[in-house]
């Protein structure tokens, strides 16, 4: 009995409303023998529900690979701003709930954090004495790779970069020395792409930092596995790809000009434009050579000569032209005197003039890439054009504006079409109902309430209902040596005879007893 009284004593450390049910549980034999397993299951389920309800939200890394100084500054700024920040003990990453990432990045960017990317030159300063040549070369190459990655990460649109440089082993034979190569992996920001100029800039940046590395030996890939630069990319970069890229740029520029011009008139969301540009990449070269008809006198020489010869005399057909001998003087008198032969004079004159002729050589080369034809199609919401009576005139004005914006040239065969059509209503961009934060929190608390009700009605309530029955069934029996008292029958006739005798012999006492009985009955 003393032990039972000691067990029933309430625990002084617990309140009264908790001590009494605990005492009843300790005193119940059923709880000691049969109800411990369901009770443990109920407690385990209740603990799981409470853990799900009160567990902290999932946390994901906000920044990785930050130096200790920047990490301390970031954590301090987040704590001062009221964010529930934690640091991963294994990796050292700054952890935050995913719903707080955007606000935390904006707040840190406003304060200029993080200030620097993870450094790599400390590898050289921490190099111990006695390091082997191979380890020293590997650490120097690793430091150079990290510095190149930091330089690439400073470019706009590149969030993370990794550089790997493959340097050949030194060989005494020059012919057997292969050229170095490098590979770059970049992680771009969401929605960003690298242009051809930016890719070439990265290749030249890496090639300029590694001696003997050619820009064509640098392979660049993004996080999706798309090769941006390398041997395969250089081989696949044909004239057709460059032509398509140039056409796409011209089309995009023309579409932006149309939207910028017509947007304030009809509304930016009340029109759509599409421009098709056809380029002519034919290269033409022409060479022409011209001379000046009126040349300039360069030099002049004039020469003249005169010659005289005797005229031929004699008898035609004679064998000789020698004059005959003088005749003899006869009696008739002297002969007549002979006439002197005549002479023939010849004069010749020549002149030489040299003229300098003008010469003009013209070579014309027309590079490809000229616009062969341009077609623009613009559709405007008819509700933005006002009354139907004035829509035709307004469409003509809009067409004139579009022609001026894109540089319409009828000689090339350009075509511009502007139409008015009703636009379909834009669908409402709403998240599914099950992704709403209120629905998620409400579902969590509803699940907790359902589990708690299930535990209450299917575990606790049956146990409480079985405890009184178990207490009555397992009540302590009296020892077998103590006989149970037999119930006695009361003889009311004898009692009535004694009362009549008392009333006849002692009337005052009987009256007092009756008054007491009546008084107790009234109460």
C-alpha positions as CSV (number, residue, x, y, z in Angstrom):
1,X,0.0,0.0,0.0
2,X,2.9,2.4,0.7
3,X,4.4,1.7,-2.7
4,X,1.1,2.4,-4.4
5,X,0.7,5.7,-2.5
6,X,4.3,6.7,-3.5
7,X,3.5,5.9,-7.2
8,X,0.3,8.0,-7.1
9,X,2.1,11.0,-5.7
10,X,2.1,13.8,-8.4
11,X,5.4,14.7,-9.9
12,X,6.5,18.0,-8.5
13,X,8.1,19.2,-11.7
14,X,4.9,19.0,-13.8
15,X,1.8,21.2,-13.5
16,X,-1.3,19.8,-11.9
17,X,-3.2,19.5,-15.2
18,X,-0.4,17.3,-16.6
19,X,0.4,15.4,-13.4
20,X,-3.0,13.9,-12.9
21,X,-3.3,12.3,-16.3
22,X,0.2,11.0,-15.9
23,X,-0.6,9.5,-12.5
24,X,-3.7,7.8,-14.0
25,X,-1.5,6.5,-16.9
26,X,1.0,5.1,-14.4
27,X,-1.7,3.5,-12.3
28,X,-3.4,1.8,-15.3
29,X,-2.1,-1.8,-15.8
30,X,-3.4,-1.7,-19.4
31,X,-1.1,1.2,-20.2
32,X,1.8,-0.7,-18.8
33,X,1.1,-3.9,-20.7
34,X,-1.0,-3.3,-23.9
35,X,-1.2,0.4,-24.8
36,X,2.5,1.4,-25.0
37,X,2.9,0.5,-28.7
38,X,-0.1,2.6,-30.0
39,X,1.0,5.4,-27.7
40,X,4.5,5.4,-29.1
41,X,3.1,5.3,-32.6
42,X,0.8,8.2,-31.9
43,X,3.7,10.2,-30.3
44,X,5.9,9.5,-33.3
45,X,3.2,10.7,-35.8
46,X,2.6,13.8,-33.7
47,X,6.3,14.6,-33.7
48,X,6.5,14.1,-37.4
49,X,3.5,16.4,-38.0
50,X,5.0,19.1,-35.7
51,X,8.3,18.8,-37.5
52,X,6.7,19.3,-40.9
53,X,4.7,22.3,-39.6
54,X,7.5,23.9,-37.7
55,X,10.5,22.9,-39.9
56,X,12.4,25.9,-41.4
57,X,11.9,26.4,-45.2
58,X,14.3,24.9,-47.7
59,X,17.5,27.0,-48.3
60,X,19.6,27.1,-51.4
61,X,23.0,28.7,-52.1
62,X,22.8,32.4,-52.9
63,X,26.6,32.8,-53.6
64,X,29.3,30.2,-54.1
65,X,33.1,30.4,-53.9
66,X,33.2,33.8,-52.3
67,X,36.3,35.0,-50.4
68,X,36.0,35.2,-46.7
69,X,36.0,39.0,-46.6
70,X,33.1,39.2,-49.1
71,X,31.3,36.4,-47.4
72,X,31.4,38.1,-44.0
73,X,30.2,41.4,-45.6
74,X,27.3,39.6,-47.4
75,X,26.2,37.7,-44.3
76,X,26.3,40.9,-42.2
77,X,24.3,42.9,-44.7
78,X,21.7,40.2,-45.0
79,X,21.3,39.9,-41.3
80,X,20.9,43.6,-40.9
81,X,18.3,43.6,-43.6
82,X,16.2,41.0,-41.7
83,X,17.0,38.0,-43.9
84,X,17.2,34.5,-42.3
85,X,20.7,33.7,-43.6
86,X,22.8,30.6,-42.9
87,X,26.2,29.4,-44.0
88,X,26.7,25.8,-45.2
89,X,29.3,24.3,-42.8
90,X,30.7,22.0,-45.5
91,X,31.0,24.2,-48.6
92,X,30.8,27.7,-47.0
93,X,28.0,28.8,-49.3
94,X,25.6,31.5,-48.2
95,X,22.1,29.9,-47.9
96,X,18.7,31.6,-48.2
97,X,15.2,30.5,-49.0
98,X,14.5,30.5,-52.8
99,X,11.8,33.1,-52.3
100,X,14.3,35.6,-50.9
101,X,17.0,35.3,-53.6
102,X,15.7,38.0,-55.8
103,X,15.3,40.6,-53.0
104,X,18.6,39.7,-51.5
105,X,20.5,40.1,-54.8
106,X,18.9,43.5,-55.4
107,X,19.7,44.7,-51.9
108,X,23.3,43.5,-52.1
109,X,23.8,45.0,-55.6
110,X,22.6,48.3,-54.2
111,X,25.4,48.1,-51.5
112,X,28.0,47.0,-54.0
113,X,28.3,43.4,-52.8
114,X,30.1,41.1,-53.4
115,X,33.0,43.3,-54.2
116,X,35.4,40.8,-55.8
117,X,35.3,37.3,-57.3
118,X,37.3,34.5,-55.6
119,X,41.0,35.2,-55.9
120,X,43.7,32.8,-57.2
121,X,47.0,34.6,-56.8
122,X,47.1,33.5,-53.2
123,X,48.1,30.1,-54.4
124,X,51.5,31.5,-55.3
125,X,51.9,33.2,-52.0
126,X,51.0,30.1,-50.0
127,X,53.4,27.9,-51.9
128,X,55.7,26.2,-49.3
129,X,59.5,25.9,-49.6
130,X,60.8,22.8,-51.2
131,X,57.9,22.3,-53.6
132,X,58.7,20.1,-56.5
133,X,59.0,21.5,-60.0
134,X,55.9,19.6,-61.2
135,X,53.7,20.9,-58.3
136,X,55.0,24.4,-58.8
137,X,54.1,24.3,-62.5
138,X,50.7,22.9,-61.8
139,X,49.9,25.6,-59.2
140,X,51.2,28.4,-61.5
141,X,49.0,27.1,-64.3
142,X,46.0,26.8,-61.9
143,X,46.5,30.4,-60.8
144,X,46.7,31.6,-64.4
145,X,43.5,29.7,-65.2
146,X,41.7,31.3,-62.3
147,X,42.8,34.7,-63.2
148,X,41.7,34.3,-66.7
149,X,38.3,33.0,-65.5
150,X,38.0,36.2,-63.3
151,X,38.8,38.3,-66.3
152,X,36.1,36.6,-68.4
153,X,33.5,36.9,-65.6
154,X,33.9,40.7,-65.8
155,X,32.2,40.7,-69.2
156,X,28.6,41.7,-69.3
157,X,26.3,38.6,-69.4
158,X,28.8,36.1,-68.0
159,X,28.0,34.9,-64.5
160,X,30.7,32.2,-64.2
161,X,33.6,31.0,-66.3
162,X,36.2,28.2,-66.1
163,X,39.4,28.0,-68.1
164,X,41.5,24.9,-68.8
165,X,44.9,25.3,-70.5
166,X,46.6,22.3,-72.0
167,X,50.4,23.0,-72.2
168,X,52.5,20.5,-74.0
169,X,55.5,18.8,-72.3
170,X,58.8,20.4,-73.2
171,X,60.7,18.5,-75.8
172,X,64.2,19.1,-77.2
173,X,62.9,18.5,-80.7
174,X,61.2,21.5,-82.2
175,X,59.3,19.5,-84.8
176,X,57.7,17.3,-82.1
177,X,56.5,20.2,-80.0
178,X,52.7,20.4,-80.3
179,X,51.0,23.8,-79.9
180,X,49.1,24.6,-76.6
181,X,45.4,24.5,-76.5
182,X,42.7,25.9,-74.2
183,X,39.0,25.4,-73.4
184,X,36.6,27.8,-71.8
185,X,33.2,27.1,-70.3
186,X,31.0,30.1,-69.6
187,X,27.7,30.2,-67.6
188,X,25.6,33.0,-69.1
189,X,22.9,35.0,-67.4
190,X,19.3,34.0,-68.0
191,X,18.2,35.2,-71.4
192,X,21.7,36.4,-72.5
193,X,23.7,35.2,-75.5
194,X,27.2,36.0,-76.7
195,X,27.7,37.7,-80.0
196,X,30.4,36.7,-82.5
197,X,32.5,39.8,-81.5
198,X,32.3,38.8,-77.8
199,X,33.3,35.2,-78.5
200,X,36.3,36.4,-80.5
201,X,37.2,38.7,-77.7
202,X,37.2,35.8,-75.2
203,X,39.4,33.7,-77.5
204,X,41.9,36.5,-78.0
205,X,41.9,37.3,-74.3
206,X,42.9,33.7,-73.5
207,X,45.3,33.5,-76.4
208,X,47.1,36.7,-75.3
209,X,47.7,35.3,-71.8
210,X,49.2,32.0,-72.9
211,X,52.5,32.1,-74.9
212,X,52.2,30.3,-78.2
213,X,48.5,29.9,-78.1
214,X,46.6,30.8,-81.2
215,X,43.0,32.2,-81.0
216,X,41.8,29.4,-83.3
217,X,43.0,26.8,-80.7
218,X,40.6,28.1,-78.0
219,X,37.4,26.2,-77.7
220,X,34.5,28.1,-76.0
221,X,31.2,26.4,-74.9
222,X,28.2,27.7,-72.9
223,X,26.3,26.0,-70.1
224,X,23.9,24.3,-72.6
225,X,26.8,22.5,-74.4
226,X,26.6,24.7,-77.5
227,X,30.1,25.3,-79.1
228,X,30.7,29.0,-79.6
229,X,34.3,28.9,-80.9
230,X,36.7,26.2,-82.0
231,X,37.7,24.1,-85.0
232,X,34.2,22.8,-85.6
233,X,32.7,26.2,-85.1
234,X,35.2,27.8,-87.5
235,X,34.5,25.2,-90.1
236,X,30.8,25.6,-89.8
237,X,30.9,29.4,-90.0
238,X,30.2,29.7,-93.7
239,X,29.0,32.6,-95.8
240,X,25.5,31.5,-95.4
241,X,25.5,31.9,-91.6
242,X,27.0,35.3,-91.8
243,X,24.5,36.3,-94.4
244,X,21.6,35.1,-92.2
245,X,23.0,36.9,-89.2
246,X,23.3,40.2,-91.1
247,X,19.8,39.9,-92.5
248,X,18.4,39.2,-89.0
249,X,20.1,42.3,-87.7
250,X,18.7,44.5,-90.4
251,X,15.2,43.0,-90.0
252,X,15.4,43.5,-86.2
253,X,16.5,47.1,-86.7
254,X,13.7,47.8,-89.1
255,X,11.1,46.3,-86.8
256,X,12.3,48.3,-83.9
257,X,12.1,51.5,-86.0
258,X,8.4,50.7,-86.9
259,X,7.4,50.0,-83.3
260,X,9.2,53.1,-82.1
261,X,7.4,55.2,-84.7
262,X,3.9,53.8,-84.5
263,X,3.9,52.8,-80.8
264,X,3.0,56.2,-79.5
265,X,0.3,56.6,-82.0
266,X,-1.7,53.3,-81.7
267,X,-0.1,51.8,-78.6
268,X,2.9,49.5,-78.3
269,X,0.7,46.4,-77.7
270,X,-1.8,47.3,-80.5
271,X,0.5,46.5,-83.4
272,X,2.8,43.9,-84.8
273,X,5.4,44.2,-87.5
274,X,7.4,41.8,-89.6
275,X,10.2,42.8,-92.0
276,X,12.0,40.6,-94.5
277,X,15.3,41.8,-96.0
278,X,17.0,40.2,-99.0
279,X,20.6,41.0,-99.4
280,X,22.9,40.8,-102.4
281,X,26.3,39.5,-101.5
282,X,27.6,39.6,-105.1
283,X,31.0,41.3,-105.4
284,X,31.6,43.4,-108.5
285,X,34.9,44.8,-109.8
286,X,35.3,47.2,-112.8
287,X,38.5,48.7,-114.3
288,X,38.6,51.5,-117.0
289,X,41.5,53.3,-118.8
290,X,41.0,56.7,-120.5
291,X,43.2,58.9,-122.6
292,X,43.1,62.7,-123.3
293,X,42.5,63.4,-126.9
294,X,44.3,66.8,-126.8
295,X,47.7,65.9,-125.6
296,X,50.5,68.3,-124.6
297,X,53.5,68.9,-127.0
298,X,56.5,67.3,-125.5
299,X,59.3,67.8,-128.2
300,X,59.6,69.0,-131.8
301,X,62.4,68.7,-134.5
302,X,62.4,70.2,-138.0
303,X,65.1,69.4,-140.7
304,X,65.4,70.7,-144.4
305,X,67.9,69.9,-147.2
306,X,68.6,71.2,-150.8
307,X,70.4,69.3,-153.6
308,X,71.2,70.2,-157.4
309,X,72.0,67.8,-160.2
310,X,72.6,68.5,-164.0
311,X,69.8,68.0,-166.3
312,X,70.3,65.0,-168.6
313,X,71.1,65.8,-172.4
314,X,71.6,63.8,-175.6
315,X,69.8,62.0,-178.3
316,X,67.0,59.8,-177.1
317,X,67.9,56.2,-177.8
318,X,71.6,57.0,-178.0
319,X,74.0,54.7,-176.4
320,X,75.7,57.5,-174.6
321,X,74.9,60.9,-173.3
322,X,78.4,62.3,-174.0
323,X,78.4,65.5,-175.9
324,X,79.9,65.2,-179.3
325,X,83.3,66.7,-180.1
326,X,83.5,70.2,-181.2
327,X,83.0,70.6,-185.0
328,X,85.7,71.8,-187.3
329,X,85.6,75.3,-188.5
330,X,84.6,75.3,-192.2
331,X,84.6,77.8,-194.9
332,X,81.1,78.9,-194.2
333,X,82.3,80.4,-190.9
334,X,82.3,79.4,-187.2
335,X,79.5,77.3,-185.8
336,X,77.1,78.7,-183.2
337,X,78.1,78.6,-179.6
338,X,76.9,75.5,-177.5
339,X,74.4,76.1,-174.7
340,X,75.5,75.2,-171.1
341,X,73.5,72.3,-169.6
342,X,70.8,73.2,-167.0
343,X,70.9,71.9,-163.4
344,X,68.0,70.3,-161.3
345,X,67.7,71.5,-157.7
346,X,65.9,69.2,-155.0
347,X,64.7,70.5,-151.6
348,X,63.4,68.2,-148.7
349,X,62.0,69.3,-145.3
350,X,60.8,67.1,-142.3
351,X,59.4,67.8,-138.9
352,X,59.0,65.5,-135.8
353,X,56.6,66.4,-132.9
354,X,56.2,64.3,-129.7
355,X,53.0,64.8,-127.8
356,X,52.3,63.6,-124.1
357,X,48.9,61.9,-123.9
358,X,46.9,61.9,-120.6
359,X,46.1,58.5,-119.0
360,X,43.5,57.8,-116.3
361,X,43.0,54.3,-114.8
362,X,39.9,53.7,-112.6
363,X,39.2,50.5,-110.7
364,X,35.8,50.2,-109.0
365,X,35.0,47.3,-106.5
366,X,31.4,47.0,-105.1
367,X,31.4,44.9,-101.9
368,X,28.5,42.6,-101.3
369,X,25.8,43.1,-98.7
370,X,23.6,45.6,-100.4
371,X,19.8,45.4,-100.0
372,X,18.2,43.8,-103.0
373,X,14.6,44.0,-101.8
374,X,12.7,44.7,-98.6
375,X,9.2,43.7,-97.6
376,X,7.4,45.0,-94.5
377,X,4.1,43.8,-93.1
378,X,2.3,45.7,-90.3
379,X,-1.0,44.8,-88.7
380,X,-2.7,47.3,-86.4
381,X,-5.6,46.7,-84.1
382,X,-8.6,48.2,-85.8
383,X,-10.0,49.4,-82.4
384,X,-7.0,51.7,-82.1
385,X,-7.8,53.6,-85.3
386,X,-10.9,55.3,-84.1
387,X,-14.2,55.4,-86.1
388,X,-14.4,53.3,-89.3
389,X,-14.9,56.3,-91.5
390,X,-11.4,57.7,-90.9
391,X,-9.5,54.4,-90.8
392,X,-8.6,54.4,-94.5
393,X,-7.0,57.8,-94.4
394,X,-5.2,56.9,-91.1
395,X,-3.9,53.6,-92.7
396,X,-2.4,55.6,-95.6
397,X,-0.6,57.9,-93.2
398,X,0.7,55.0,-91.2
399,X,1.9,53.4,-94.4
400,X,3.8,56.5,-95.4
401,X,5.4,56.6,-91.9
402,X,6.5,52.9,-92.3
403,X,8.0,53.6,-95.7
404,X,10.0,56.4,-94.3
405,X,11.1,54.4,-91.3
406,X,12.5,51.5,-93.2
407,X,13.9,53.5,-96.2
408,X,11.4,52.3,-98.8
409,X,12.8,52.4,-102.4
410,X,10.4,51.6,-105.2
411,X,13.2,51.1,-107.7
412,X,14.3,48.0,-105.7
413,X,10.9,46.6,-105.7
414,X,10.3,47.2,-102.0
415,X,6.8,46.5,-100.7
416,X,5.0,47.8,-97.6
417,X,1.6,46.4,-96.4
418,X,-0.4,48.0,-93.5
419,X,-3.6,46.3,-92.5
420,X,-6.2,46.8,-89.7
421,X,-7.5,43.7,-88.1
422,X,-9.1,42.9,-84.7
423,X,-6.7,41.5,-82.2
424,X,-7.4,38.5,-80.0
425,X,-7.5,39.3,-76.2
426,X,-4.3,38.5,-74.5
427,X,-4.5,35.6,-72.1
428,X,-4.2,36.4,-68.4
429,X,-0.8,35.1,-67.2
430,X,-1.8,33.7,-63.8
431,X,0.0,31.0,-61.9
432,X,-1.9,27.8,-61.1
433,X,-3.9,27.9,-57.9
434,X,-1.8,25.2,-56.3
435,X,1.3,27.4,-56.6
436,X,0.0,30.3,-54.7
437,X,1.8,30.9,-51.4
438,X,-1.5,31.2,-49.5
439,X,-2.7,27.8,-50.9
440,X,0.6,26.1,-50.0
441,X,0.6,27.4,-46.4
442,X,-3.1,26.6,-46.0
443,X,-2.6,23.0,-47.3
444,X,0.3,22.5,-44.9
445,X,-1.8,23.6,-41.9
446,X,-4.8,21.6,-43.1
447,X,-2.7,18.5,-43.3
448,X,-1.4,19.2,-39.8
449,X,-5.0,19.6,-38.5
450,X,-6.2,16.4,-40.3
451,X,-3.4,14.3,-38.8
452,X,-4.0,15.8,-35.4
453,X,-7.7,15.0,-35.6
454,X,-6.9,11.5,-36.8
455,X,-4.7,10.9,-33.9
456,X,-7.3,12.3,-31.5
457,X,-10.2,10.2,-32.8
458,X,-8.5,7.0,-33.8
459,X,-5.8,6.7,-31.2
460,X,-6.3,8.8,-28.1
461,X,-10.1,8.4,-27.9
462,X,-10.1,4.6,-28.0
463,X,-7.4,4.5,-25.4
464,X,-9.4,6.8,-23.1
465,X,-12.5,4.7,-23.6
466,X,-10.7,1.5,-22.7
467,X,-9.0,2.8,-19.5
468,X,-12.2,2.7,-17.2
469,X,-13.1,-0.8,-18.4
470,X,-9.6,-2.0,-17.8
471,X,-9.6,-0.4,-14.3
472,X,-12.8,-2.2,-13.4
473,X,-11.7,-5.5,-14.9
474,X,-8.2,-5.4,-13.3
475,X,-9.4,-4.0,-9.8
476,X,-7.5,-5.6,-6.9
477,X,-9.3,-8.6,-5.3
478,X,-9.5,-9.0,-1.5
479,X,-7.2,-11.7,0.0
480,X,-8.8,-15.2,0.1
481,X,-8.4,-15.5,3.9
482,X,-10.9,-12.6,4.5
483,X,-14.5,-13.9,4.2
484,X,-16.9,-11.6,2.4
485,X,-19.8,-10.3,4.7
486,X,-23.1,-11.8,3.9
487,X,-25.9,-9.3,3.2
488,X,-28.5,-9.2,6.1
489,X,-32.3,-8.9,5.6
490,X,-34.1,-6.2,7.6
491,X,-37.4,-7.2,9.3
492,X,-39.5,-4.0,9.0
493,X,-42.5,-5.6,11.0
494,X,-40.4,-5.8,14.2
495,X,-39.2,-2.2,13.6
496,X,-42.8,-1.0,13.3
497,X,-43.8,-2.8,16.5
498,X,-41.0,-1.2,18.4
499,X,-41.9,2.2,17.1
500,X,-45.5,1.8,18.2
501,X,-44.4,0.7,21.7
502,X,-42.1,3.7,22.0
503,X,-44.8,6.1,21.0
504,X,-47.3,4.7,23.5
505,X,-44.9,4.7,26.4
506,X,-42.8,7.9,25.7
507,X,-44.9,10.4,23.7
508,X,-42.4,13.3,24.0
509,X,-39.5,11.3,22.7
510,X,-41.6,10.0,19.7
511,X,-42.7,13.5,18.9
512,X,-39.0,14.8,18.8
513,X,-38.0,11.9,16.5
514,X,-40.9,12.7,14.1
515,X,-40.0,16.4,14.0
516,X,-36.3,15.5,13.2
517,X,-37.4,13.3,10.4
518,X,-39.7,15.9,8.9
519,X,-36.9,18.5,9.2
520,X,-34.4,16.3,7.3
521,X,-37.1,15.6,4.6
522,X,-37.6,19.3,4.0
523,X,-33.9,19.9,3.6
